[in-house]
């Protein structure tokens, strides 16, 4: 087993789109997602108007990455690397240590720990790992919904989880982008510059250089073809497909890695999915759905390598990193916005981004605050088990030579631009990066 990793050694390189290859303005994107869900629930499900209060206006915002939503106790929990619940919140209120011990018994062990560590990162209605920027929108909303429901009389209890999933389906339904009935999509259509960053030239040059080196490049996103085109047109301009050998949208990750579904052909002129199943993938083609097993066989053929080495870039531990490593044995580059807090990272975090990504209540992202403080957080253990390296952005990696040798994750190594000192500290929000 090699302790170092280099793109030079890879035969095929894949990218997630949202929050990976295409960066969002976190504060406006998260607020838009929140409003799209909250206003629907206020109008259609009669939730109080305060559900739609702006996220950043909430003085009790407790979100940070790497939390597990435990449906049994309706609590967001932070575990240490051994599964002990060290911090928890109900709604927007932190739970005291004595209350945690009542919920989780004297040893405060979370019963979902082993299943999550083994790669089963969510179980509908039971638990769900909140690990990425999309989850951030849902965390704040769900926290408020639970608090509101808790205060209702028994006769008028709100059906929080059913309402929650219905709201998600409405806001991000496949037909919503073209149908004009989603606040989220309509706003992104009208004002893309408010929510998206343009792709820097260094990334475009790097992608071209990778192709020139003979690497097979693919875009693999769960976004539907019409939304994917809109985002890529804005970030890369309308020649974006020329950077990739194949494009796959509507991948429905992690299902793409876990199950076998046929590929469908996407008509690039009309930007729609055809009923036609693709029996063979073609270079420069655009497809939807499908499975990683079939894709991997084509990557071997296109690269001319029977043992093709594949690396995949993604921002979601749940949908990208764990299944890519576990199901395909691909290398996995974790794009971790929190690392933009570190000295030397490009695109430093703004004040609003710090408020959204870090929590004084839950403490440091990668470190446990129990006892001596020498124990890692569960999230740290999960990252280091499945990811190859962790990067603040694709742009940061694009600024380094293709043959750069990276230390793999483990024992504090593998985080770039260096050891993540800022996100190992308590009370990060009081620090200046």
N, C-alpha and C positions, 0 to 999 in steps of 0.2 A: 504494500500500500504506500503510495507516494504522499509525502507530507506537504507537497507543493502542488499548486494548480496553475495552469496557463491556458489561455484561449488558443494559443498556437497549436496545442495538442488536440484540440477539439475538431471534429469533422462536420458537425452540424450545430447551429446556434439558433435557439428560439427565444421569442420575446412575447410576454404578455403586453397588452396595450395600455389599459387604464392604470394610472399611477406607476407605471413602469417605463415603457417607452414614451408614453405621453404623460407629462406632468400636469397636475391640476393646481389651481390656486386653492389650497385646502380650506381656508376660512369661508370663501364664498361657495365653494362646491358643497361643503358639509352643510352650510346653512340652507342652500337650495334643496338638497335632498331632504333635510329635516322639514322644511316648509311644504314640500310636495306631499309628504306623508301626513304631516300634522293637520294641514288645512283640509285634506280629504277626510280625515277622521273627525274633525270638528264639524264639517258640513254634513257628512253622510252618517256618522255614528254618534253624533251629538255629544262629543267630548267637550269639556269646557275650553273656552278660547285660549286660556293660558297654556294649553298644550303647544300652541304655535309660537310662544314667546321665543325670541332669538336665542340660539344656543349660547353664544358668547356673552349674553347678558345674564346668564345664570351664575350667581355667585357660588353655587354649590356644585359646579361641574366637577364630577369625580372621574371622568373617563381617563383611561390611559390604555396602552396596548397590552396584549397578552393576558387579558382577563377572561375567566370562564363564567358564562351565565349559567347558574345552577337552577333549573326550572323547578326542582322540588322545593327549594327554599326561597325561590324568586330573588336570588341574590347574585351580585357580581362578586367574584372572589379572585384574590391573588394567592397562588400557591407558591411554596418554596419548592426546591428541586426534588424533595422527598414526598410531596403531596400534601403537606400540612397547610391548612388555610391560615394565612397570617394576617390578611386584611380582607374585609368584605364590606359591601354597601348594599342597602336596600333603597331603590329609587335614587335619590340624590343625597342620601344621608349615609355616612359611614356607620358601621355597626361596631359596637364596643367588643373588646376581647372576651368579656364575660358572656355576651350574647352569641358570639361566634362559638364558644365552647358549648353552649346549650344546643346550637344547631348541629354541630359536628362532633359532639361528645368530647370527652376529656383530651383525647389525642389530636382533635381538630383535623383529622385526616379526611380528604375529599374522596368519596367513593368512585368518582369518575376518573381519577388520576391515571390509573393503569391503562384504561381504554384510550384516553386522549394521547398519552405518551406512545402508545402502540400505533397511532395514526388515525384513529377514529375520532375526528375533531369536532363532530357535531352529531347529535341525535335529536331529531325534531321533537320539540316539546319536553325534552329531558335535559339537555345541556347544549351549549354552543360556544365555541371559542371565538372571542372577539379579538381579532388580530390585525385588521387592516383598516384603511381609511373609509371604506364603504361601511364597515361595521360601526364606525364611530357615529355616523348618522343614526343608525338603528339603536345604539346603546342609549343615547340621550333620550330618544323618543320612548323607548320601552321603559326606561327608568321612570319617566314622568307618568306614563300610562298606569304603571303599577301603583304609584303613589295616589293617583286620582281614584283608581278602582278601590284601593284600600279604605278610602274615606267615604265611599258610597254606602248607603244602607243595604242590608242583605237582599232586600226585595229588588233593588235596582243595580245589582252588581254588573259591571261591565265585563264582557267576554274578551279580555285583553288579548290573548294569544290569537284567537280567531280574527279579531279586528286588525291586529298587527300584521298578520300574513295577508289579509285581504288588501290592506293598504299598500303593502309591498307589490303585490300583483298588479294593482292599479297603476302605481307610479312607474313601474319598470316592465310592464307587459310588452311582449314582442311586437304587438301591433300599435303600441302607443306612439312610437316615433313618427310613423307615417300617418297615424290616425288623428293626431292633433289634440288628443285628450289628456296628455300628461304635462303637468306644469313643469316638471323637471326637463323633459326633452324640448318643450317649446322654448323655454328660457335659454337652453344651451344652443338651440338653433339661432335665436335672435341675437344673443350676446356671447359668442364663443370666447372672445378675448377677456371677458370678465371671469371666466372659469378655467381657461386652459392657457398653458405656456406654449409659445412657439418652440419647436425643436431647434436647438442650437446647431450651428454648422459643424461643430466638432463631432457631433453624433452622426450626422449624415456622412461626413468624410470617413468616419470610422466604419460605418456599415458598408460603404463602398470598398474600403480597404479589406474588410473581412471577406467579401465576395471575391475580390481580386486574388486573395490568398487561396481560393478554392473551397471556402467554407459554404455549406448549404445553409441559407438563412430562411427562417420561417416565422410568421406572425401567427400566434395562437391566442385568441381572445374569446371570452364568453359573451362579449357584446354582439348584438345582431348586426347583420351586414350593413344596414342603412345607417345605424348609429356609428359603427366602426368607420365607415367612409367619411361621415361628417367630421369625426374627431381627427382622423388621419389627414383629411384634406386641409383642415385648419393648421394642425401641428407641422405637417411635412409638405404641404401643398399637393396638388393633384397628381404628381408623378410618384406618389408614395409606394405604389406597388412595385416599382422598378428596384426597390431596395431588397425585395424578398423573392425567394424562389417559389414559395407557395404561401397562401394566406388561408387561414381557417378561422371563421367567425362562428358565433353561436355554439361554442364548444361545450358549454354547460359544465365547466370544471367545478368540482373534481370528478364529475361523472365521466368526462372524457378519458380519464386515466383508469377508472374503476370498472367501467362497463363497455360492452361491445355494441356500438350503434353504427349504422351505415353513414357514409359521407353523402351529402347532397351537393349538387352543383349550384353555385351562385352565378347568376347572370350579371356581369359587371356593368353592362350598359344600362339595364333597368334597375340595378341594385336590388335584386330580389332572389330569394331561394326558390329553385325549381324543384318540381317533384322528382326529377330524374336522380336516381342513385348513381354515384360514381364508383364503378367497379375497379377502376385504376385511377390513381392521382397522377396528374401531369404537371410538369414543371411550368411555372408561371400561372398555374390555375388558382381559382378561388373557390373554396368549399365551406360547407357548414356542418356542424355536428361531428360525427365520426368518432374514432377511438385512437388512443395512443399506440396500441399494438400495430394497427395498420400503418399509421404514420411512420413508426419506427422502421418498419420493413422498407418503406419507400426511401427513407433517409439513408438506409444502408445502400440501396440501389443507386441513388443519385450521387452519393459520396464515393461509391466504388469500394466501400470498406465493409466487409462482413461483420466486423466488430466495431461498428461506427461509434465513436465517442460523442455523446450529445450533451449539451448544456442548455438549461432553460432559465431565463430571467423572469422573476415574478415578485409581486409585492405582498401576496397572500400566503401565509404559512399553510393555511387550510386548503386553499384551492390550487396553489402552484407548487410550493416547495415540498411538502410532505408527499403528495401523490407522485410527483415527478421522480423523486428519489426512490420511494417505496415500491411503486408499481413498474417503473421503467429502468431504474438504476441510472437515471440521468444525473449529471452534475446539476446543482441548483444554486443559482446566485440570487440571494435574498435582497431585494431593494427595500431598504429600511429608512424611512424618512427621519426617524429619530436620530440617525447618525449624522444628519445635517447640523446637529448641535456641536459636533466635534471640530476642533481647530484643523483647518486645512480642507474641510469639505466644501464643495461648491454650493451655491445657493443656500446660504445660512438661514436657519429658521427665523421667521418673523415673530414678534411678540404674540400675535394671535395663534400662530402655529404651536408655539411653546405651551400656550394655555390648553390647546386641544390634545397635544401629544403626551403631556406629562401631568402627573397628579401628585400634589403634596400629600393627599390622603393615602394613596396607595404606595407612595415611595418610589424608589428607583426601579426602572424597567427590568434590569438584568440582575439585580441583587436582592436577596432577602434582607429584611430589616430585623429579623428575629435574632435573639441571642448575641453572638459575637459579630454578626454581620458578614461572616465568611462564607455563608451558604449562597449559592446562586438562586435566582428565581426559577420557577417552573418554565416560564417562557424562554429564559436563557438556555435551559437544558434542552427544550424542544428545538430551538434554532440550531444549536450546536450538534444535535443528533442528526438532523435531516439536511441542513443547508451546507454547501461547500464553503462559501464565503458570504459576508454581508457587506453591502455597499450603500452609500448614501443616495446614489443616483446612477443611472446609466451614463450620464454625462461625465461623472467622475471616472468611471472605468474607461470611457472613450478617450480621456485625456492621457491615458497611460499606453505604453507600447503594447502591441498585440502579444509579444513574447514575454511580457512581464510575469514574474513568478510570484504568486500569491500564497501566503501561508493559509492552510485550511483551518476551519473553525475548530476550536477546542482549547480549553485552559486559557481563555481570554484572547487567543490569537484568532486571526481570520476576519476581524472587524476592520473596516477601512473608513477613513484614512489612517487609523491607528487604534490602539487600545481605547475603548469607549469610556474614558474617564468621566465625562459629564453625565452620561446616563447610568453610571454606577453610583452616583451620589444621591444622597437624600435631599429632598427639597430643591430639586433642580430648578424649579421656576423662580427661585430666589437668586440663582446664580446667573452670571453673564457668560455666554460662551465666548 
